[in-house]
């Protein structure tokens, strides 16, 4: 979908998954990754963390492109109200997947749409509940051998062999991948209205 009025759409993220989701939905956009340092404050609720990081990313890019609609986004996995970000190494990835095994967690994505020229801003957080199958150590190691967990919140990717680990998903599948496309489409439509 091309934005109305010839508006430019910019994704302020280097995430290949977000780029793939926007491409698959037919949007015309450019990628200008934000270089802002993300907030990582355990005193904040996970919903607030993803919201603030999405706003930071959008604002860091929007200043250079005031006439464009900039999409800032941040995704975290939350278990027992604790954020699970990207693992630092494979051992951390294994530990995260072990904690998620047989349990239900939330995937939260904060999204900020911003166009500075007319002061338009829309911010929302989407939550999807994901239940993992009970996983044996060998199953976790096999899964980790098939994907690169180091660039994925919670050490997993629903779109990469997710059937091996995911038992049930309640909510937006694309949100678990990295961008809640259903809600984003509605937000972009109302943004241009």
N, C-alpha and C positions, 0 to 999 in steps of 0.2 A: 504494500500500500504506500503510495506516495502521499506525503503530508499535503493538506490543502494550502492554498495561497502560496505555493512554492517555498514553504518554510523548509529550512534545512534541519535535519535531525542528526544529532551527534551522540554517539555512545561514549561516555567518559570512562571506558573500561577496556583493559587489554584482554579480558576473558574471552577465549575462543568459543566457549559455550554460549555466552550472551550474544556474540556475533552470529553464531549459527542459528540461534532461536529467532533473532530479528530477520535474518536472511530468509529462513524458512517461512516466516509470516509475510514476506513480500515487501518489507519496508526498505526504502532507499535511505541510506545513512552513511556517515563516515565515522571512523573510530579515531578518537583523540584521547588517549589514555591519560587519566589523572595521575599526577606524581605526588599527590598529597599523602602525608603520613596518616594512616588510619588510627582512630582512637581505639585503645585497648585498655579499658578501665573496668575491672571486675566489680566495682561498686555500682555500675550502671546495669539496669535490666537489659537483657539481650535485645529486646524490641527497641530500646532507646539507642543502643550501640549501632544497630544496623541503620536506623533512621539518621542518626548524626553523621555516620560515615557516608551514607548516600548523599546527604546535603553537602558535606565537605567536597566530595568528588565532583558533584555537579557544579558547585560554585568555583572550584579551581579551574575548570575549563570554560565556563560560561563568560568569564570576564574577557576572554579573547574573542568570543563569538556571540556578542550580545543579541544579534538578530536570530540566532538559531535556538531550537529547542534542544536542550542538553539533558541526557538521561544519566543520572548518577545512581549507582546501585551497589548494595553490599549484602552478602549472604552469610549467615552463620547457622550452625547446628547448635541446638540447645538441649541439654539433658539435665534434668533436675535443676532447671533455672541457671545452669552454668553453660557458658559459651564454649563450644569446641571449634576452634579455628582450623587453620591448616597445620598439619603436623610438621615438625622440624626435621624428622627423619623417619625411617621405616619402623623403628621400634615404637615411636610415638604413634604412628599410624596403626600399628598392631594393637597398642593399648586402647586407642580410641574405639576401634572396631570391637574389641573385647568388651568394653563398657556398653556399647550399643547393642550387643548380642542379646536377642530375646526381649528387647525392650522397645518402648515407643518413645520417640523424641520429636522435637519440632525443628523444621527448617524455616528460618525467618529471613525474608529478603526485604530490605528497605529500598524504596525507589523514590527519587526526587526528579521531577520534571521542572526545568527552569528555563525561562527566556527573559533575560535582563531587559531587553529593549522596551517591553511593556510591563515589566514587573510581575509577570505570571510565574507562579510556583505552585506545584502540587506535590505533596509528600504522602506516601502511604507505606504500610508494612503488611506483607502477605505472610500467612503462616500455613504450613502444610504439616500434617502429622504423619510420621513414617514409623512403621513397626518392622523391626528386623526379625528374621528367623533366628532361632537359637543356633549359634555357630560354634563348631568345634575349632580348636586351634589350627588343625590342618586345613579347614575350610577358609579360615581367615588368611592363612599364609598363601593358599592357592589364589584367592581373590587379589591379594596384594601383588602377586606375581603377574597378574593380568592387566593391572592399571597402574598409573602413577598417582599415588595418593597425596603427594607433597604439595600439589596446587589445588587441593580440594578441601573445603570445610568439612570436618568430620571424617576425613580420610576416605570418602567414597564418592562414586558418581552413579546416580540412578540410571543414566543412559549408557553406562559401560558395565555390562554384566550385572546390572542391578538385580536381575532375577535370582542371582546366586545368594543374595543377602537380604533382599526386601520381601517381607511377607505381605504387607498391606500398606496402602497409601491413601490418606484422606485429604483431599484438597487438590491443589494445582500441581500436576506433574512437572510442568515447565518451571515452576518455582523451585523445585528440588534441583533442577538442572542449573538454575542461576538467575532466572528472570520470569516473573509471573505474567506470562503473555496475555492471558485473558483480561486481567485487571489493567495491565499496561495499555491494551487496545482501547478499553473504555476511557482510561485517563487521557490518552492522546486525543481521542475523539472529543471529549469535553473540553480539553485544553484549547482546541481550535474553534470551539463553538462560539 
